[in-house]
């Protein structure tokens, strides 16, 4: 056992050196260039896989609450409902024949169309990917089926208590921001959206080079990619676009909301303010959340046996925040334990040895993500939405500079008040937050 632990520590140290100390760490194969007005971020690798995502800026700030779900329908529709080059049935057959993964999705921060394939099918995959983006027709029969599927999927998701809790949290904590809008829509908003409205939204709002950027990771040359982009997207218009300013609300005092639910299990979320990816405080705060997650699990699950899977997670979008979560039959004791854990961490300066251990865990997770093309594209895309794709390139080095005192200070700076969301027995909920 000692030998195994020794080898593990040696591996961690080697990874740290490779990621942080080696001269080439900051010098990745990621480049940025512009082709006919379209921004491109390319990470070249030798792996025989290719992943690319076309991002559309704006997210839920692009539309009114009454049109919630319109971007989700539009971006799913361009891959499911045919285009001027390929009817829907032929398009879907080709996707299956070549083993491609081609999807469209919408979030509060952005929309995207994502393709992954084996490198030898790059040309065929590119034809499908580019035609879907440039000339969707939204075949009416396919569109109606897609809309019905979206409605059924939404009903199923909202029946899940964890998903419902997350939705309540965003509606309550971010009520006066675009984050209060569900990008998947509501049953009512989806039912009201017509094929013509969705098609008009795609062509008049999303299909705009000033909103779009392409992220690519895989075994493809810059010259090949430039040629493909020039041929496929030269006719895409470049219209005026000014990003909506979104200000993260500051939780100035502790508040709570309760949704009654007749179940033996109660669901609790506690939201905290957090710094964004571009903030100098981000690396220290990310490490502090890792500590918070570990201590919550240690106290609430292992020591007090109050919840099966308590956790602290970091949402790193345009409105960054931390969620402390637990499902429990004993909400009063669980809320008390959450408050106690947070207070303890805010008032503790951990040893350098502990911080080094936490850092190693984050580094290993970061290194693992760099092995997957899909994760690389997602990291680069989200960082670009946050302000600059390079923020995804140097996060490891930034974390390496964090001190124990910075971790304590940054948590005290942001995690001052908790916004609570509760679903379950309402009387137990009131007792939990008023103790």
C-alpha positions in Angstrom: 0.0 0.0 0.0 2.8 2.4 0.9 4.4 1.7 -2.5 1.1 2.4 -4.3 0.7 5.7 -2.5 4.2 6.7 -3.2 3.8 6.1 -6.9 0.5 8.0 -6.9 2.2 11.0 -5.3 5.1 10.8 -7.8 2.6 10.7 -10.7 0.7 13.8 -9.2 4.0 15.6 -8.9 5.0 14.7 -12.4 1.7 16.0 -13.8 2.1 19.2 -11.8 5.5 19.7 -13.3 4.3 18.9 -16.8 1.3 21.2 -16.6 2.8 24.1 -14.7 6.6 24.1 -14.6 7.5 22.9 -18.1 8.4 25.7 -20.5 5.9 24.5 -23.0 2.9 24.5 -20.7 1.5 27.8 -21.8 2.3 27.1 -25.4 -0.5 24.9 -26.7 -1.5 24.2 -30.3 -4.4 26.5 -30.0 -4.6 29.4 -32.4 -7.2 32.0 -33.3 -7.9 33.5 -36.8 -10.7 35.0 -38.8 -12.0 33.9 -42.1 -14.4 36.2 -44.0 -15.5 37.7 -40.7 -16.0 34.5 -38.8 -13.8 34.0 -35.7 -12.2 30.5 -35.4 -10.5 28.9 -32.5 -8.5 25.8 -33.4 -6.7 23.3 -31.1 -4.7 20.9 -33.3 -4.1 17.4 -32.0 -2.9 14.1 -33.4 -5.9 12.1 -32.3 -8.0 10.6 -35.1 -11.2 12.3 -33.9 -12.6 15.8 -34.7 -15.0 17.9 -32.7 -16.3 21.3 -33.7 -19.0 23.6 -32.3 -20.5 26.6 -33.9 -21.4 29.0 -31.0 -24.1 31.6 -31.1 -23.7 34.4 -28.6 -26.4 35.8 -26.4 -28.3 32.8 -24.9 -31.5 33.7 -23.2 -30.8 37.4 -23.5 -31.7 37.0 -27.2 -35.4 36.7 -26.6 -38.3 37.6 -24.4 -39.6 35.2 -21.7 -42.7 34.6 -23.8 -40.5 33.0 -26.4 -38.6 30.7 -24.1 -37.4 27.7 -26.0 -37.2 29.4 -29.4 -33.4 29.0 -29.6 -33.5 25.4 -28.4 -36.1 24.6 -31.1 -34.2 26.5 -33.8 -30.8 24.8 -33.1 -32.3 21.4 -32.8 -34.4 22.0 -35.9 -31.4 22.8 -38.1 -30.0 19.3 -37.4 -33.3 17.4 -37.4 -35.6 19.2 -39.9 -33.6 19.3 -43.2 -31.8 21.9 -45.2 -31.7 23.0 -48.9 -29.0 20.5 -49.6 -30.2 17.5 -47.7 -33.9 16.6 -46.9 -34.3 15.6 -43.3 -34.6 11.8 -44.0 -31.4 11.8 -46.2 -29.5 14.0 -43.7 -30.3 11.7 -40.7 -29.4 8.6 -42.8 -26.0 10.1 -43.6 -25.4 11.0 -40.0 -26.1 7.4 -39.0 -24.1 5.9 -41.9 -20.9 7.8 -40.9 -21.4 7.4 -37.1 -21.6 11.2 -36.6 -22.8 12.9 -33.5 -24.5 16.2 -34.6 -26.7 18.1 -32.1 -28.0 21.6 -31.5 -28.6 23.0 -28.0 -29.4 26.3 -26.2 -28.3 27.5 -22.8 -28.7 30.7 -20.8 -25.2 31.9 -22.0 -25.1 30.7 -25.6 -26.5 28.4 -28.3 -24.4 25.9 -30.3 -24.4 23.2 -33.0 -21.9 20.5 -32.2 -20.3 17.8 -34.4 -18.0 14.9 -33.5 -16.6 12.4 -36.0 -13.7 10.2 -36.9 -11.1 12.2 -38.8 -11.4 10.1 -42.0 -15.0 11.3 -42.4 -14.1 15.0 -42.0 -15.2 16.0 -45.5 -18.5 14.2 -45.3 -19.2 15.5 -41.8 -18.3 19.0 -42.8 -20.8 19.0 -45.6 -23.6 18.0 -43.3 -22.5 20.4 -40.5 -22.1 23.5 -42.8 -25.3 22.9 -44.7 -27.3 22.5 -41.5 -26.0 25.9 -40.3 -26.2 27.9 -43.6 -29.5 26.6 -45.1 -32.0 25.0 -42.8 -35.6 24.7 -44.1 -37.4 23.4 -41.0 -39.6 20.9 -42.8 -43.0 21.4 -41.2 -43.8 17.7 -40.4 -40.4 17.1 -38.9 -40.6 20.4 -37.0 -44.0 19.5 -35.5 -42.6 16.2 -34.3 -39.6 17.9 -32.8 -41.7 20.4 -31.0 -43.9 17.6 -29.5 -40.7 15.8 -28.4 -39.4 18.9 -26.8 -42.6 19.3 -24.8 -42.6 15.7 -23.7 -38.9 15.9 -22.7 -39.6 19.1 -20.7 -42.5 17.5 -18.8 -40.3 14.5 -18.0 -37.4 16.7 -16.8 -39.6 19.0 -14.7 -41.0 15.9 -12.9 -37.5 15.1 -11.7 -37.1 16.8 -8.3 -33.4 17.8 -8.8 -34.2 19.4 -12.2 -37.2 21.2 -10.7 -35.1 22.5 -7.8 -32.5 23.9 -10.2 -35.2 25.7 -12.2 -36.8 27.2 -9.0 -33.3 28.3 -7.9 -32.7 30.2 -11.1 -36.1 31.8 -11.2 -35.9 32.9 -7.6 -32.2 34.0 -7.3 -32.0 35.6 -10.7 -35.5 36.8 -11.1 -34.7 40.1 -13.0 -32.1 38.6 -15.3 -32.1 36.4 -18.4 -31.1 33.5 -16.2 -34.7 33.3 -14.9 -35.7 32.1 -18.4 -35.6 28.4 -19.0 -33.7 28.0 -22.4 -35.6 24.8 -22.9 -38.9 26.8 -22.6 -42.1 26.1 -20.9 -44.9 23.9 -22.1 -47.0 27.0 -22.8 -44.2 28.9 -24.7 -43.2 25.8 -26.8 -46.9 25.2 -27.8 -47.2 28.8 -29.0 -44.0 28.7 -31.1 -44.7 28.2 -34.8 -42.4 26.9 -37.4 -42.3 30.2 -39.2 -41.5 32.1 -36.0 -38.6 29.7 -35.2 -37.3 29.9 -38.8 -37.4 33.7 -38.8 -35.6 33.8 -35.4 -32.8 31.6 -36.7 -32.2 33.5 -39.9 -32.8 37.0 -38.6 -31.2 36.7 -35.1 -28.8 33.8 -34.9 -27.3 33.5 -38.4 -25.0 36.4 -38.0 -21.2 36.3 -38.2 -20.9 38.9 -35.4 -22.8 36.5 -33.1 -21.0 33.4 -34.2 -17.6 31.7 -33.6 -16.3 28.3 -34.4 -14.3 26.1 -32.1 -12.5 23.1 -33.5 -10.3 20.4 -31.9 -8.7 17.5 -33.6 -6.5 16.3 -36.4 -7.1 18.9 -39.1 -4.7 21.5 -40.7 -5.4 25.2 -40.5 -5.1 25.4 -44.3 -7.8 22.7 -44.8 -10.1 24.3 -42.2 -9.6 27.8 -43.7 -10.6 26.5 -47.1 -13.7 24.8 -45.8 -14.8 27.8 -43.9 -14.2 30.2 -46.8 -16.3 28.0 -49.1 -19.1 27.3 -46.7 -19.7 30.4 -44.7 -18.8 33.3 -47.0 -22.4 34.2 -47.6 -23.4 34.3 -43.9 -24.4 37.9 -43.2 -22.5 40.1 -40.7 -25.1 42.3 -38.9 -24.8 44.7 -36.1 -24.7 43.0 -32.7 -24.2 44.4 -29.2 -24.0 41.8 -26.4 -26.6 42.4 -23.6 -25.0 43.5 -20.4 -25.9 41.0 -17.6 -25.1 42.0 -14.0 -24.9 39.3 -11.5 -27.2 40.1 -8.5 -25.5 40.4 -5.2 -27.0 38.4 -2.4 -27.1 41.1 0.3 -29.0 39.1 2.9 -30.2 35.5 3.5 -33.5 34.7 2.0 -35.4 31.5 1.1 -38.3 30.2 -1.0 -40.3 27.0 -0.4 -42.2 24.9 -2.9 -44.5 22.4 -1.2 -44.0 18.8 -2.4 -45.7 15.8 -0.8 -42.7 13.5 -0.4 -40.6 12.0 2.4 -37.4 13.5 0.9 -36.8 17.2 1.0 -34.5 19.0 -1.5 -32.3 21.9 -0.5 -30.1 24.3 -2.5 -28.1 27.1 -1.0 -26.8 29.6 -3.6 -23.7 31.8 -3.1 -22.2 34.6 -5.1 -19.0 33.7 -7.0 -16.4 35.4 -9.2 -16.3 34.9 -13.0 -13.7 33.0 -15.0 -11.9 36.3 -15.9 -11.7 37.5 -12.3 -8.3 37.4 -10.5 -10.2 35.7 -7.7 -11.4 32.8 -9.8 -8.5 30.3 -9.2 -8.6 30.7 -5.4 -12.4 30.5 -5.4 -12.4 27.3 -7.6 -10.1 25.7 -5.1 -12.2 26.9 -2.2 -15.3 25.2 -3.8 -13.4 22.0 -4.0 -12.7 22.2 -0.3 -16.3 23.1 0.4 -17.5 20.1 -1.6 -15.2 17.7 0.3 -16.2 19.0 3.8 -19.9 19.0 3.0 -19.6 15.3 2.0 -17.5 14.5 5.0 -19.8 16.1 7.5 -23.3 15.6 6.1 -22.9 12.2 4.5 -20.1 10.4 6.4 -20.4 12.0 9.9 -24.0 12.9 10.3 -25.6 10.6 7.8 -28.1 13.3 6.8 -28.0 13.0 3.0 -26.8 10.5 0.4 -25.0 12.9 -1.9 -24.5 16.4 -0.6 -22.3 18.5 -2.8 -21.0 22.0 -3.7 -20.9 22.8 -7.4 -19.6 25.9 -9.3 -21.7 27.3 -12.2 -19.2 29.3 -14.2 -21.4 31.2 -16.7 -22.0 34.9 -17.2 -23.7 34.8 -13.8 -21.3 32.7 -11.7 -22.6 31.1 -8.5 -22.0 28.2 -6.2 -24.8 25.7 -5.2 -24.7 23.8 -1.9 -27.1 20.8 -2.4 -28.6 18.0 -0.3 -31.7 15.8 -0.4 -32.7 14.7 3.1 -35.4 13.5 5.4 -34.0 15.8 8.1 -33.9 19.3 6.6 -33.5 21.2 9.8 -30.3 19.3 10.8 -29.0 19.5 7.2 -29.4 23.2 6.8 -27.7 23.7 10.2 -24.8 21.5 9.0 -24.5 23.4 5.7 -24.3 26.7 7.5 -21.8 25.3 10.0 -19.5 23.9 7.3 -19.5 27.1 5.3 -18.7 29.2 8.5 -15.9 26.8 9.4 -14.2 27.0 6.0 -14.6 30.8 5.9 -12.8 31.0 9.3 -10.1 28.4 8.6 -6.7 28.9 7.0 -5.7 25.6 5.6 -2.1 24.3 5.6 0.0 24.5 2.5 0.0 20.7 2.5 -3.8 20.6 2.3 -3.9 23.2 -0.4 -1.3 21.3 -2.4 -3.5 18.2 -2.2 -6.6 20.1 -3.3 -4.6 21.6 -6.2 -3.4 18.2 -7.3 -7.0 17.0 -7.5 -7.9 19.9 -9.7 -4.9 19.5 -11.9 -5.6 15.8 -12.5 -9.2 16.7 -13.4 -7.9 19.4 -15.8 -5.4 17.0 -17.3 -8.1 14.4 -17.9 -10.3 16.9 -19.6 -7.4 17.8 -22.0 -7.5 14.2 -23.3 -11.1 14.5 -24.7 -11.7 16.6 -27.8 -15.3 17.3 -26.7 -14.1 18.7 -23.4 -11.5 20.9 -25.0 -14.0 22.4 -27.4 -16.4 23.0 -24.5 -13.8 24.7 -22.3 -12.6 26.9 -25.1 -16.1 27.9 -26.1 -17.2 28.7 -22.6 -14.1 30.7 -22.0 -14.7 32.7 -25.1 -18.2 33.4 -24.0 -16.8 34.6 -20.7 -14.5 37.0 -22.4 -11.5 35.2 -23.9 -10.7 31.6 -24.9 -7.2 32.0 -23.5 -8.8 31.9 -20.0 -9.2 28.1 -20.6 -5.6 27.7 -21.5 -3.9 29.1 -18.4 -6.3 28.0 -15.5 -3.8 25.4 -14.3 -1.0 27.9 -14.0 -3.3 30.4 -12.3 -4.3 27.8 -9.7 -0.7 27.0 -9.0 -0.1 30.6 -7.7 -2.9 30.4 -5.1 -2.1 30.6 -1.4 -4.0 29.2 1.6 -4.7 32.8 2.8 -6.2 33.7 -0.6 -8.6 30.8 -0.4 -9.9 31.9 3.0 -10.1 35.5 1.9 -11.9 35.0 -1.4 -14.6 32.8 0.2 -15.3 35.5 2.8 -15.4 38.1 0.0 -18.1 36.3 -2.1 -19.9 33.8 0.2 -21.5 36.3 2.5 -25.1 35.4 2.3 -27.0 32.3 1.2 -30.1 32.3 -1.1 -32.0 29.1 -0.1 -34.4 27.1 -2.3 -36.4 24.3 -0.7 -38.8 21.7 -2.1 -40.7 19.4 0.2 -42.5 19.6 3.5 -43.2 23.4 3.9 -43.4 23.4 7.7 -40.1 21.6 8.0 -38.7 24.1 5.5 -39.7 27.1 7.6 -38.3 25.5 10.7 -35.0 24.8 8.9 -34.4 28.4 7.8 -35.8 30.2 10.9 -33.6 28.3 13.4 
